[in-house]
């Protein structure tokens, strides 16, 4: 089977961590990337779940901008964020 080269850009820290992992399991990054590519082709999907964070959706961003505008126009009150431990607030 003919081989070709694939050039990708990757964060230096990610590359180092990937190389360390691959070495620890007895392979190199080329083998790992080939395994990834073959899994995508075989399964016709990414071999992991990809989800978006609805916080960043245009609809939610527009809602947040409108709420901020209303607050600025009406003199709303800002509050500090408070960390809440849900385990201690069950049933309250």
N, C-alpha and C positions, 0 to 999 in steps of 0.2 A: 504494500500500500504506500503510495507517495505521501510524503510529509511536507508540510509547509510551516511557515513561521507566523505566529500571532503576536503582535505587539500590543501590550495594554499598559495603561498608567495605573499605578496603585500607590497608596500612601506607604512611605518607607517603613513605618512601624508595623503596618499590616503585613507587608512583604516579609519582614524579619520574623514576625510571629508565625506566619504561614510556613516559611522555610524551616523554622524550629519544629513545628508540629510535624511536617512531612518527614523530616529526619527522624523524629522520635517513633514514627510508624514505619520506617524503612522505605520511604519513597522520596522523590523530589517534587518540586512544584509543577514541573511539566506533566508528570504522571497524574498529579492531583487535578490539574486543569483539564486534562484529557478525560479523567473519570467524570468530572462535572459535566463536560460537554456531551459525553456519551449518555449520561443519565438524563439530561435535558432532551436529547434526541429520542431516546428510548421511551421516556414517559410523556413526552410532548408537554412538559411543564417544568417549571423550576422545581428542583428537589427540596424546596422548603417553601413555607407560606410567606407571601408578600402581602402586607396589609398597609393601608394608609391610615394616618391619624386624622380623624374627622375635625380635630381642632383647627387644622390648617386648610380645610376646605374653603373654597371661595364663599359659599353660603354662610359658614360660621364666621369667617373673617369680616364679611359685610355686616353681619349682626353685631359683632363686637365693636366695629367702627361706629355703627349707628348708636349703640349704647353709650360709647365714650363721648360722642358728639352731644347726645341728650344730657349726659352728666355735666359736660362742660357748659352747656347752655343754661342748665337749671341749677347749677351749683351743688351737685350731688356730693355725698360724703365718701371719702376714700377710707378703706379699712385695710389694716395689715393682714396678710394671709396667715392663717393659723393652721398648724399641723394638727391633724386629727387622727387618733389611733382608732380605726374602725373596730378593732377587736374589743375595745373597751366601751364602745358606744352601741353595741348591738342591743336592740330592744328599747332604746331610749327615745 
